[in-house]
Amino acid sequence: MLQIDHISKTFNPGTITEKTALSGLSLHLPPGDFVTVIGGNGAGKSTLMNSIAGTFLVDNGSITIDGQNITKWPEHRRAKYIGRVFQDPMMGTAAGMMIEENLAIASRRGRTPSLRWSAPESNRTHFRELLASLDLGLENRLESKVGLLSGGQRQALTLLMATMANPKLLLLDEHTAALDPKTAEQVLRITTNIVESRHLTTLMITHNMRDALRCGNRLIMMHDGRIIIDISGEEKKHLTVKNLLQMFEKAAGSEMDNDSLLLS
């Protein structure tokens, strides 16, 4: 479903602030793969996700989604293939619009806009069913403005909106990092339910090693713009944080020095 071959990205080339963020990175995800991505600051995690989403173009290599080479496509053209949830709960929804209106827009993702009303009564029933699956009581608040929701409710709604049109690829960019522990756990549970029930191919960046170990069927660790660890199946199920740190030190030749990652 996702095939990345030897992509590279250097920011500010030829200047004193030159930074190589991705260095010949390759990654292949079959349909239904749920991959968690970890690594220290500057490892290249966000650059990888932004490269896939089209926030900026890579210098070399290719990116293919479901057989379509999207390497040179602008961000808006990739939108019908990709769903994305950001770290900031305020992104991904329109605060001044009702929940119903946000869902109506999300349901038409990738389709040509028209002047028809996007939320007939049949859609409202569908929206209530989807919201009820979140178990947050939002199914009775279709006409509430999204700006009135809590951070956790808004992030759960964003997740629902990002997956309504069944994207070929779901990108989760540390989407629980800005939430308190209890709310983050709730959003993570909703995430797992949606991804597994719909068999969505998913790439999830997380700053929490334990979340990376217990979510998904595959884990990759990045360092200096490369993937240095790629674990899946039974090996991942029996992995511990201590084992993971030992594997990092062996692969990277240095100790993990990112405090936020270790404290998580």
C-alpha contacts under 8 A as a table, 3 or more apart, distances in Angstrom:
res1	aa1	res2	aa2	distance
1	M	28	H	7.80
1	M	29	L	5.81
1	M	30	P	5.17
1	M	31	P	5.05
1	M	64	T	7.81
1	M	65	I	5.39
1	M	66	D	4.56
1	M	67	G	7.31
1	M	168	K	7.07
1	M	169	L	7.55
1	M	201	T	7.18
2	L	27	L	7.77
2	L	28	H	5.70
2	L	29	L	4.99
2	L	30	P	6.80
2	L	31	P	7.98
2	L	63	I	7.44
2	L	64	T	5.79
2	L	65	I	4.68
2	L	66	D	6.46
2	L	169	L	7.57
3	Q	26	S	7.71
3	Q	27	L	6.06
3	Q	28	H	4.51
3	Q	29	L	6.39
3	Q	63	I	5.85
3	Q	64	T	5.03
3	Q	65	I	6.46
4	I	7	I	6.89
4	I	25	L	7.41
4	I	26	S	5.02
4	I	27	L	4.97
4	I	28	H	6.07
4	I	61	G	7.62
4	I	62	S	5.89
4	I	63	I	4.63
4	I	64	T	6.40
5	D	24	G	7.66
5	D	25	L	6.62
5	D	26	S	4.45
5	D	27	L	6.67
5	D	61	G	5.55
5	D	62	S	5.32
5	D	63	I	6.57
6	H	23	S	7.61
6	H	24	G	4.08
6	H	25	L	4.69
6	H	26	S	4.92
6	H	60	N	7.16
6	H	61	G	4.79
6	H	62	S	6.95
7	I	22	L	6.82
7	I	23	S	6.73
7	I	24	G	4.87
7	I	25	L	5.13
7	I	26	S	6.68
7	I	58	V	6.46
7	I	59	D	7.18
7	I	60	N	5.20
7	I	61	G	4.06
7	I	62	S	6.21
7	I	63	I	7.87
8	S	20	T	7.85
8	S	21	A	7.47
8	S	22	L	4.69
8	S	23	S	4.74
8	S	24	G	5.07
8	S	25	L	6.66
8	S	58	V	5.99
8	S	59	D	5.57
8	S	60	N	5.25
8	S	61	G	6.63
9	K	20	T	6.08
9	K	21	A	5.62
9	K	22	L	4.94
9	K	23	S	6.85
9	K	58	V	5.22
9	K	59	D	5.23
9	K	60	N	7.25
10	T	13	P	6.13
10	T	18	E	6.94
10	T	19	K	5.52
10	T	20	T	4.18
10	T	21	A	5.73
10	T	22	L	7.01
10	T	59	D	7.26
11	F	17	T	7.98
11	F	18	E	5.70
11	F	19	K	5.19
11	F	20	T	6.32
11	F	21	A	7.25
12	N	15	T	5.84
12	N	17	T	6.18
12	N	18	E	4.71
12	N	19	K	6.72
13	P	17	T	7.84
13	P	18	E	4.94
13	P	19	K	7.28
14	G	18	E	6.28
15	T	18	E	5.30
20	T	23	S	6.84
20	T	225	G	7.25
21	A	42	G	7.32
21	A	43	A	7.31
21	A	44	G	5.27
21	A	47	T	6.62
21	A	224	D	6.94
21	A	225	G	5.08
22	L	25	L	6.37
22	L	44	G	6.03
22	L	47	T	7.27
22	L	48	L	7.27
22	L	224	D	7.34
22	L	225	G	3.97
22	L	226	R	6.45
23	S	224	D	7.74
23	S	225	G	5.22
23	S	226	R	5.97
24	G	61	G	7.53
24	G	226	R	7.30
25	L	225	G	7.19
25	L	226	R	5.63
25	L	227	I	6.89
29	L	33	D	5.98
29	L	201	T	7.49
30	P	33	D	5.80
30	P	201	T	7.54
31	P	199	H	7.78
31	P	200	L	7.35
31	P	201	T	5.51
32	G	199	H	4.85
32	G	200	L	5.10
32	G	201	T	4.30
32	G	202	T	7.31
33	D	199	H	7.95
33	D	200	L	7.32
33	D	201	T	4.92
33	D	202	T	6.21
33	D	216	G	7.62
33	D	217	N	6.77
33	D	218	R	7.33
34	F	195	V	7.70
34	F	200	L	7.49
34	F	201	T	5.81
34	F	202	T	4.67
34	F	203	L	6.19
34	F	204	M	7.68
34	F	215	C	7.87
34	F	216	G	4.59
34	F	217	N	5.62
34	F	218	R	6.31
35	V	202	T	6.03
35	V	203	L	4.95
35	V	204	M	6.14
35	V	216	G	5.67
35	V	217	N	6.41
35	V	218	R	4.75
35	V	219	L	5.45
35	V	220	I	7.17
36	T	203	L	5.99
36	T	204	M	4.71
36	T	205	I	5.81
36	T	206	T	6.93
36	T	212	A	5.35
36	T	213	L	7.94
36	T	215	C	7.09
36	T	216	G	6.50
36	T	218	R	6.42
36	T	219	L	4.85
36	T	220	I	6.35
37	V	45	K	7.16
37	V	203	L	7.13
37	V	204	M	5.87
37	V	205	I	4.57
37	V	206	T	6.23
37	V	212	A	7.05
37	V	219	L	6.04
37	V	220	I	5.09
37	V	221	M	5.79
37	V	222	M	7.37
38	I	45	K	7.34
38	I	205	I	6.11
38	I	206	T	5.82
38	I	207	H	6.30
38	I	208	N	7.75
38	I	209	M	7.15
38	I	212	A	7.17
38	I	219	L	7.86
38	I	220	I	6.53
38	I	221	M	4.88
38	I	222	M	6.36
39	G	43	A	5.69
39	G	45	K	7.09
39	G	207	H	7.59
39	G	221	M	5.38
39	G	222	M	4.98
39	G	223	H	6.17
39	G	261	L	7.68
40	G	43	A	5.48
40	G	222	M	7.73
40	G	223	H	7.08
40	G	256	M	7.39
40	G	257	D	7.49
40	G	258	N	5.35
40	G	261	L	6.73
41	N	44	G	7.88
41	N	258	N	6.69
42	G	45	K	7.65
42	G	223	H	7.76
42	G	224	D	6.89
42	G	225	G	7.89
43	A	222	M	5.52
43	A	223	H	4.41
43	A	224	D	4.79
43	A	225	G	5.40
43	A	226	R	7.57
44	G	47	T	5.12
44	G	48	L	6.03
44	G	222	M	6.77
44	G	223	H	7.07
44	G	224	D	6.61
44	G	225	G	4.73
44	G	226	R	7.49
45	K	48	L	5.23
45	K	49	M	6.48
45	K	205	I	6.95
45	K	222	M	6.86
45	K	225	G	7.84
46	S	49	M	5.06
46	S	50	N	6.00
46	S	173	D	7.37
46	S	205	I	7.93
47	T	50	N	5.07
47	T	51	S	5.96
48	L	51	S	5.14
48	L	52	I	6.40
49	M	52	I	5.19
49	M	53	A	6.20
49	M	171	L	7.15
49	M	173	D	7.53
50	N	53	A	5.00
50	N	54	G	5.93
50	N	55	T	5.06
50	N	56	F	6.53
51	S	54	G	5.18
51	S	55	T	6.18
51	S	56	F	5.79
51	S	57	L	6.03
51	S	58	V	6.29
52	I	55	T	7.86
52	I	63	I	6.99
53	A	75	E	6.12
53	A	78	R	6.84
53	A	79	A	7.83
53	A	82	I	7.11
54	G	57	L	6.06
54	G	73	W	7.02
54	G	74	P	5.77
54	G	75	E	4.31
54	G	78	R	7.13
55	T	74	P	7.80
55	T	75	E	5.84
56	F	75	E	7.92
57	L	71	T	7.14
57	L	72	K	6.75
58	V	61	G	7.22
58	V	71	T	7.53
61	G	71	T	7.98
62	S	69	N	7.19
62	S	70	I	7.81
62	S	71	T	5.37
63	I	69	N	5.95
63	I	70	I	5.84
63	I	71	T	4.96
64	T	67	G	5.93
64	T	68	Q	5.25
64	T	69	N	4.28
64	T	70	I	5.65
64	T	71	T	7.00
65	I	68	Q	5.21
65	I	69	N	6.57
65	I	70	I	6.98
65	I	81	Y	7.61
65	I	168	K	7.30
65	I	169	L	7.77
66	D	168	K	7.01
69	N	72	K	7.97
70	I	73	W	5.05
70	I	78	R	7.18
73	W	77	R	6.23
73	W	78	R	6.68
74	P	77	R	5.59
74	P	78	R	6.75
75	E	78	R	5.35
75	E	79	A	6.57
76	H	79	A	5.23
77	R	80	K	6.95
78	R	81	Y	5.57
78	R	82	I	6.32
79	A	82	I	5.14
79	A	83	G	7.02
79	A	109	R	7.65
79	A	110	G	6.58
80	K	83	G	7.82
80	K	109	R	6.18
80	K	110	G	4.19
80	K	111	R	7.87
80	K	167	P	6.82
81	Y	110	G	7.87
81	Y	167	P	5.13
81	Y	168	K	5.07
81	Y	169	L	6.39
82	I	167	P	5.24
82	I	168	K	6.05
82	I	169	L	4.98
82	I	170	L	5.82
82	I	171	L	7.23
83	G	162	A	4.64
83	G	163	T	6.16
83	G	167	P	5.66
83	G	168	K	7.96
83	G	169	L	6.34
83	G	170	L	4.71
83	G	171	L	6.10
84	R	159	L	7.85
84	R	162	A	5.87
84	R	170	L	5.79
84	R	171	L	4.62
84	R	172	L	5.87
84	R	173	D	7.55
85	V	91	M	7.99
85	V	92	G	6.79
85	V	155	Q	7.90
85	V	158	T	6.56
85	V	159	L	6.14
85	V	162	A	6.83
85	V	171	L	6.40
85	V	172	L	5.02
85	V	173	D	6.12
85	V	175	H	6.13
86	F	89	P	7.01
86	F	91	M	6.57
86	F	92	G	7.30
86	F	172	L	6.44
86	F	173	D	5.00
86	F	174	E	6.75
86	F	175	H	5.36
87	Q	173	D	5.72
87	Q	174	E	5.08
87	Q	175	H	4.19
87	Q	176	T	6.51
87	Q	177	A	6.20
87	Q	178	A	6.33
88	D	91	M	5.69
88	D	175	H	7.15
88	D	178	A	6.50
89	P	92	G	7.45
89	P	151	G	5.64
89	P	152	G	7.40
89	P	154	R	6.02
89	P	155	Q	4.94
89	P	158	T	7.76
89	P	175	H	7.71
89	P	178	A	7.56
90	M	93	T	6.76
90	M	95	A	7.74
90	M	151	G	7.55
90	M	154	R	7.35
90	M	155	Q	7.85
91	M	94	A	8.00
92	G	158	T	5.73
93	T	102	N	6.60
93	T	146	V	7.38
93	T	154	R	7.71
93	T	158	T	6.27
94	A	97	M	5.59
94	A	102	N	6.65
94	A	146	V	6.81
94	A	147	G	7.69
95	A	98	M	7.82
95	A	145	K	6.45
95	A	146	V	4.77
95	A	147	G	4.13
95	A	148	L	7.81
96	G	145	K	5.93
96	G	146	V	6.56
96	G	147	G	6.16
97	M	101	E	6.13
97	M	102	N	6.60
97	M	145	K	5.36
97	M	146	V	6.23
97	M	147	G	7.90
98	M	101	E	5.14
98	M	102	N	6.36
98	M	142	L	6.62
98	M	143	E	5.13
98	M	144	S	5.17
98	M	145	K	4.19
98	M	146	V	5.72
99	I	102	N	5.19
99	I	103	L	6.26
99	I	141	R	7.35
99	I	142	L	5.12
99	I	143	E	6.10
99	I	144	S	6.01
99	I	145	K	6.11
99	I	146	V	5.61
100	E	103	L	5.20
100	E	104	A	6.15
100	E	119	A	7.50
100	E	124	R	7.35
100	E	127	F	7.30
100	E	142	L	4.93
100	E	143	E	6.22
101	E	104	A	4.99
101	E	105	I	6.32
101	E	119	A	7.46
102	N	105	I	5.30
102	N	106	A	6.29
102	N	161	M	7.75
103	L	106	A	4.99
103	L	107	S	6.03
103	L	127	F	7.14
103	L	161	M	6.14
104	A	107	S	5.20
104	A	108	R	6.74
104	A	118	S	5.59
104	A	119	A	5.70
104	A	123	N	7.98
105	I	108	R	5.50
105	I	109	R	6.75
105	I	118	S	7.35
106	A	109	R	5.22
106	A	161	M	5.32
106	A	162	A	7.08
106	A	164	M	6.65
106	A	165	A	7.33
107	S	161	M	7.38
107	S	164	M	5.82
107	S	165	A	5.88
108	R	111	R	5.49
108	R	112	T	7.94
108	R	113	P	7.75
108	R	165	A	7.38
109	R	165	A	6.46
117	W	120	P	6.82
119	A	122	S	7.72
119	A	123	N	5.43
119	A	124	R	6.39
120	P	123	N	5.37
120	P	124	R	6.56
121	E	124	R	4.97
121	E	125	T	6.51
122	S	125	T	5.36
122	S	126	H	6.54
123	N	126	H	4.95
123	N	127	F	6.04
124	R	127	F	4.94
124	R	128	R	6.18
125	T	128	R	5.21
125	T	129	E	6.40
126	H	129	E	5.15
126	H	130	L	6.32
127	F	130	L	5.13
127	F	131	L	6.12
127	F	139	E	7.46
128	R	131	L	5.11
128	R	132	A	5.98
128	R	138	L	7.91
128	R	139	E	4.57
128	R	140	N	7.36
128	R	142	L	7.67
129	E	132	A	5.11
129	E	133	S	6.51
129	E	139	E	7.12
130	L	133	S	5.33
130	L	134	L	7.21
130	L	139	E	7.82
130	L	160	L	7.77
131	L	134	L	5.42
131	L	135	D	7.29
131	L	136	L	7.66
131	L	137	G	7.59
131	L	138	L	5.76
131	L	139	E	4.92
131	L	157	L	7.91
132	A	135	D	5.36
132	A	136	L	7.14
132	A	137	G	6.66
132	A	138	L	6.83
132	A	139	E	5.30
134	L	137	G	7.84
134	L	138	L	7.97
134	L	156	A	7.31
134	L	190	I	6.47
135	D	138	L	7.75
136	L	139	E	7.99
136	L	153	Q	7.16
137	G	140	N	6.32
137	G	141	R	7.57
138	L	141	R	5.06
138	L	142	L	6.98
139	E	142	L	6.34
141	R	144	S	5.28
144	S	148	L	7.26
145	K	148	L	5.70
145	K	149	L	7.60
146	V	149	L	5.52
146	V	154	R	6.97
149	L	153	Q	5.83
149	L	154	R	5.84
150	S	153	Q	5.20
150	S	154	R	6.07
151	G	154	R	5.15
151	G	155	Q	6.09
151	G	179	L	7.00
152	G	155	Q	5.12
152	G	156	A	6.14
152	G	179	L	6.68
152	G	183	T	5.74
152	G	184	A	7.33
152	G	187	V	6.84
153	Q	156	A	5.14
153	Q	157	L	6.15
154	R	157	L	5.01
154	R	158	T	6.11
155	Q	158	T	4.94
155	Q	159	L	6.18
155	Q	175	H	7.57
155	Q	187	V	7.40
156	A	159	L	5.05
156	A	160	L	6.27
156	A	187	V	6.00
156	A	190	I	7.33
157	L	160	L	5.00
157	L	161	M	6.14
158	T	161	M	5.02
158	T	162	A	6.06
159	L	162	A	5.11
159	L	163	T	6.43
159	L	191	T	7.35
160	L	163	T	5.38
160	L	164	M	6.08
161	M	164	M	5.27
161	M	165	A	8.00
162	A	165	A	7.41
162	A	167	P	7.77
162	A	170	L	7.64
163	T	166	N	5.14
163	T	167	P	6.19
163	T	170	L	7.42
164	M	167	P	7.87
166	N	198	R	7.84
166	N	200	L	7.50
167	P	170	L	6.43
167	P	200	L	7.56
168	K	200	L	7.14
168	K	201	T	6.66
169	L	200	L	6.75
169	L	201	T	5.15
169	L	202	T	5.78
169	L	203	L	7.70
170	L	200	L	6.89
170	L	201	T	6.24
170	L	202	T	4.66
170	L	203	L	6.30
171	L	202	T	6.04
171	L	203	L	5.12
171	L	204	M	6.04
172	L	175	H	5.79
172	L	202	T	7.60
172	L	203	L	6.22
172	L	204	M	4.51
172	L	205	I	6.11
173	D	204	M	6.18
173	D	205	I	5.18
173	D	206	T	7.24
174	E	177	A	5.43
174	E	204	M	7.02
174	E	205	I	5.12
174	E	206	T	4.79
174	E	207	H	6.80
175	H	178	A	7.34
175	H	206	T	7.76
176	T	179	L	5.48
176	T	184	A	5.02
176	T	187	V	6.98
176	T	188	L	7.19
176	T	206	T	7.94
177	A	184	A	7.38
177	A	206	T	7.57
177	A	207	H	7.24
179	L	183	T	5.97
179	L	184	A	5.29
180	D	183	T	5.44
180	D	184	A	5.88
181	P	184	A	5.02
181	P	185	E	6.13
182	K	185	E	5.24
182	K	186	Q	6.45
183	T	186	Q	5.02
183	T	187	V	6.23
184	A	187	V	5.17
184	A	188	L	6.02
185	E	188	L	5.06
185	E	189	R	6.20
186	Q	189	R	5.14
186	Q	190	I	6.38
187	V	190	I	5.05
187	V	191	T	6.07
188	L	191	T	4.88
188	L	192	T	6.24
189	R	192	T	5.24
189	R	193	N	6.28
190	I	193	N	5.15
190	I	194	I	6.20
191	T	194	I	5.31
191	T	195	V	6.07
192	T	195	V	5.24
192	T	196	E	5.91
192	T	215	C	7.21
192	T	216	G	7.82
193	N	196	E	5.44
193	N	197	S	5.85
194	I	197	S	5.34
194	I	198	R	6.04
195	V	198	R	5.50
195	V	199	H	5.64
195	V	200	L	5.09
195	V	201	T	7.66
195	V	202	T	7.33
196	E	199	H	4.95
196	E	200	L	6.81
206	T	209	M	7.44
206	T	211	D	7.30
206	T	212	A	6.55
207	H	260	S	7.22
207	H	261	L	5.43
207	H	264	S	6.91
208	N	211	D	5.37
208	N	212	A	6.30
208	N	261	L	6.09
208	N	264	S	4.81
209	M	212	A	4.96
209	M	213	L	6.22
209	M	241	V	6.56
209	M	261	L	6.89
209	M	262	L	7.75
209	M	264	S	6.36
210	R	213	L	5.08
210	R	214	R	6.28
210	R	241	V	6.85
210	R	264	S	7.38
211	D	214	R	5.31
211	D	215	C	5.86
212	A	215	C	5.56
212	A	216	G	7.61
212	A	219	L	6.74
213	L	216	G	7.76
213	L	219	L	7.14
213	L	236	K	6.92
213	L	237	K	7.35
213	L	239	L	7.13
213	L	240	T	7.46
213	L	241	V	7.91
214	R	237	K	7.51
216	G	219	L	7.55
217	N	232	S	5.72
217	N	233	G	5.96
217	N	236	K	7.38
218	R	230	D	7.34
218	R	231	I	5.67
218	R	232	S	4.11
218	R	233	G	6.71
218	R	236	K	6.77
219	L	229	I	7.77
219	L	230	D	5.82
219	L	231	I	5.24
219	L	232	S	6.24
219	L	236	K	7.20
220	I	227	I	6.66
220	I	228	I	7.54
220	I	229	I	5.30
220	I	230	D	4.41
220	I	231	I	6.36
221	M	227	I	5.82
221	M	228	I	5.94
221	M	229	I	5.01
221	M	230	D	6.71
221	M	248	F	7.95
222	M	225	G	6.48
222	M	226	R	5.43
222	M	227	I	4.44
222	M	228	I	5.75
222	M	229	I	7.14
223	H	226	R	5.42
223	H	227	I	6.42
223	H	228	I	6.52
223	H	252	A	7.19
227	I	230	D	7.19
228	I	248	F	7.60
228	I	251	A	6.11
228	I	252	A	7.12
229	I	247	M	7.67
229	I	248	F	7.36
229	I	251	A	7.43
231	I	235	E	6.59
231	I	236	K	5.67
232	S	235	E	6.00
232	S	236	K	5.02
232	S	237	K	7.88
233	G	236	K	5.57
233	G	237	K	6.58
234	E	237	K	5.01
234	E	238	H	6.54
235	E	238	H	5.63
235	E	239	L	6.39
236	K	239	L	5.13
239	L	243	N	6.22
239	L	244	L	6.89
240	T	243	N	5.13
240	T	244	L	6.19
241	V	244	L	4.99
241	V	245	L	6.22
242	K	245	L	5.24
242	K	246	Q	6.32
243	N	246	Q	5.12
243	N	247	M	6.18
244	L	247	M	5.04
244	L	248	F	6.17
245	L	248	F	5.00
245	L	249	E	6.24
245	L	255	E	7.93
245	L	256	M	7.10
246	Q	249	E	5.20
246	Q	250	K	6.29
247	M	250	K	5.16
247	M	251	A	6.10
248	F	251	A	5.13
248	F	252	A	5.72
248	F	253	G	7.73
248	F	254	S	7.76
248	F	255	E	7.44
248	F	256	M	7.29
249	E	252	A	5.35
249	E	253	G	5.24
249	E	254	S	5.01
249	E	255	E	5.15
249	E	256	M	6.96
250	K	253	G	5.36
250	K	254	S	7.40
252	A	255	E	7.83
256	M	262	L	7.81
257	D	262	L	7.93
258	N	261	L	5.50
258	N	262	L	6.39
259	D	262	L	5.12
259	D	263	L	5.97
260	S	263	L	5.21
260	S	264	S	6.18
261	L	264	S	5.29
